[in-house]
Amino acid sequence: MKCIFILLLVIVCYNSAQGQFSDSVHYYGKFSSTGSINRTQDGRSYLLNNNFKVGVSKKKIALNATGGWIYGEQDSVKTNNDLTTSMDFSLFRGVRKIYYWGLANYDKSYSLKINDRFQGGGGIAYNFLDRKKAYLSLSDGLLFENSDLFLEDTIPDVYQTIRNSLRLSYRFVINDIVVIDGTHFLQNSIIHGGDYNIRSTSNLSILLRKWLSITATMTYNKLNRTGRENLLFNYGLTVEKYF
């Protein structure tokens, strides 16, 4: 049901953008597949991390959809089976330093003990830099969250809260070869003290072609309510295309 809601929201926002603005449309697609395998006489482990992003942008509005799936095992014991999908839009980002944003996100995570979690909301953002090779943005806003979690692995915890969502996002291109980008979130509940989430993703890419790069990714997640966290570092290939 939540996935259907996100899909409908994407369609509504896109159609609205088409009707209100007449500037040219640009499209963006990105897919990365990274992972690691370790096998010794004492055991073996592997991790697979797949992510995609698609976007549609005009001068005054941009719409993005992203998704990711992480799966891992160690000595035949599952360590990760984490799925996330999200949709976000930005209004007036291309024409103003201060712009508006909205977000809908749904995820499940074996490693963080999340059975189901939905977040939706919006806020404002400020562009410190917004050029082709240098982008830096800080945003803040409110999110409604509905969560179904496990406490101490077996105790169910179903609750709702409102979170303040602070985000730092950046992308820098050096000599048309090296790309450094990342997105970092701090989400504090304004209802339950001591309840906060941290999500951080950092990427370092070396361009082989304009559309192909070798990428190293570091991802950190912490869910304070369940006392769970994970830190992932892996590398692989990224396909990226603007058209």
Residue pairs with C-beta under 8 A, 6 or more apart in sequence:
2 106
2 116
2 118
3 85
3 106
5 104
6 85
6 86
6 87
6 104
6 106
9 87
9 104
10 63
10 65
10 87
13 61
13 63
13 87
13 89
13 102
14 56
14 63
17 56
17 58
17 61
17 63
17 89
20 60
20 61
21 58
21 59
21 60
21 61
23 58
23 59
23 60
24 58
24 59
25 56
25 57
25 58
26 56
26 57
26 58
26 242
26 243
27 54
27 55
27 56
27 57
27 242
27 243
28 53
28 54
28 55
28 56
28 57
28 64
28 241
28 242
28 243
29 52
29 53
29 54
29 55
29 239
29 240
29 241
29 243
30 51
30 52
30 53
30 54
30 238
30 239
30 240
30 241
31 50
31 51
31 52
31 53
31 238
31 239
32 49
32 50
32 51
32 52
32 215
32 217
32 236
32 237
32 238
32 239
33 48
33 49
33 50
33 236
33 237
34 49
34 215
34 216
34 217
34 234
34 235
34 236
34 237
35 46
35 47
35 48
35 49
35 234
35 236
36 45
36 46
36 47
36 233
36 234
36 235
37 44
37 45
37 46
38 44
38 45
38 46
39 45
43 74
43 75
44 74
44 75
45 72
45 73
45 74
45 75
45 79
46 72
46 73
47 70
47 71
47 72
47 79
47 80
47 232
47 234
48 69
48 70
48 71
48 72
49 68
49 69
49 70
49 217
49 219
49 232
49 234
49 236
50 68
50 69
50 70
51 66
51 67
51 68
51 69
52 66
52 67
52 68
53 64
53 65
53 66
54 64
54 65
54 66
55 62
55 63
55 64
55 65
56 62
56 63
56 64
57 63
57 94
58 94
59 94
59 95
60 91
60 92
60 94
60 95
61 89
61 90
61 91
61 92
61 93
62 89
62 90
62 93
62 94
63 87
63 88
63 89
64 87
64 88
64 89
65 85
65 86
65 87
66 84
66 85
66 86
66 87
66 88
67 83
67 84
67 85
67 86
68 82
68 83
68 84
68 85
69 82
69 83
69 84
70 80
70 81
70 82
70 111
70 232
71 80
71 81
71 82
72 78
72 79
72 80
73 79
78 110
79 110
79 111
80 110
80 111
80 230
80 232
81 108
81 109
81 110
81 111
82 107
82 108
82 109
82 110
82 111
82 112
83 107
83 108
83 109
84 105
84 106
84 107
84 108
84 109
85 105
85 106
85 107
86 103
86 104
86 105
86 106
87 103
87 104
87 105
88 101
88 102
88 103
88 104
89 101
89 102
90 99
90 100
90 101
90 125
91 99
91 100
91 101
91 102
92 98
92 99
92 100
93 99
93 125
93 127
93 130
94 130
97 126
97 127
97 130
98 124
98 125
98 126
98 127
99 124
99 125
99 127
100 122
100 123
100 124
100 125
101 122
101 123
101 124
101 125
101 139
101 141
102 121
102 122
103 119
103 120
103 121
103 122
103 141
103 143
103 165
104 118
104 119
104 120
105 117
105 118
105 119
105 120
106 116
106 117
106 118
106 119
107 114
107 117
108 114
108 115
108 116
108 117
109 221
111 221
111 228
111 230
112 221
112 223
112 226
112 228
112 229
112 230
113 149
113 150
113 151
113 153
113 223
113 226
113 228
114 147
114 148
114 149
114 223
114 226
115 148
115 149
115 150
116 147
116 148
117 145
117 146
117 147
117 148
117 149
118 145
118 146
118 147
119 143
119 144
119 145
119 163
119 165
120 143
120 144
121 141
121 142
121 143
121 144
121 163
121 165
122 141
122 142
123 139
123 140
123 141
123 142
123 165
124 139
124 140
124 141
125 137
125 138
125 139
125 140
125 167
126 137
126 138
126 139
127 135
127 136
127 137
128 136
128 137
128 138
129 135
129 136
130 137
132 173
133 172
133 173
134 171
134 172
134 173
135 169
135 170
135 171
135 172
136 169
136 170
137 167
137 168
137 169
137 170
138 166
138 167
138 168
138 169
139 165
139 166
139 167
139 169
140 164
140 165
140 166
140 167
141 164
141 165
142 162
142 163
142 164
142 165
142 190
143 162
143 163
143 164
143 165
143 187
144 160
144 162
145 160
145 161
145 162
145 163
145 189
146 160
147 157
147 158
147 159
147 160
147 161
147 225
148 156
148 157
148 158
149 156
149 157
149 158
149 159
149 223
149 225
149 226
150 156
150 157
150 226
151 157
151 225
151 226
151 227
152 227
157 225
157 226
161 189
161 190
161 191
161 192
161 195
162 189
162 190
162 191
163 187
163 188
163 189
163 190
163 197
164 187
164 188
164 190
165 185
165 186
165 187
166 185
166 186
166 187
167 183
167 184
167 185
168 182
168 183
168 184
169 182
169 183
169 184
170 180
170 181
170 182
171 179
171 180
171 181
172 179
172 180
172 181
173 179
174 180
176 207
177 206
177 207
178 204
178 205
178 206
178 207
179 203
179 204
179 205
179 207
179 213
180 202
180 203
180 204
180 205
181 202
181 203
181 205
182 200
182 201
182 202
182 203
183 199
183 200
183 201
184 199
184 200
184 201
184 202
185 197
185 198
185 199
185 200
186 196
186 197
186 198
187 196
187 197
187 198
187 199
188 195
188 196
189 195
189 196
192 225
194 224
195 224
195 225
196 224
197 221
197 222
197 223
197 224
198 220
198 221
198 222
199 220
199 221
200 218
200 219
200 220
200 221
201 217
201 218
201 219
201 220
202 217
202 218
202 219
203 215
203 216
203 217
204 215
204 216
205 213
205 214
205 215
205 216
205 238
206 213
206 214
206 215
207 213
208 214
211 239
211 240
211 241
212 237
212 238
212 239
212 240
213 237
213 238
213 240
214 235
214 236
214 237
214 238
215 235
215 236
215 237
215 238
216 233
216 234
216 235
217 232
217 233
217 234
217 235
218 231
218 232
218 233
219 230
219 231
219 232
219 233
220 229
220 230
220 231
220 232
221 229
221 230
222 228
222 229
223 229
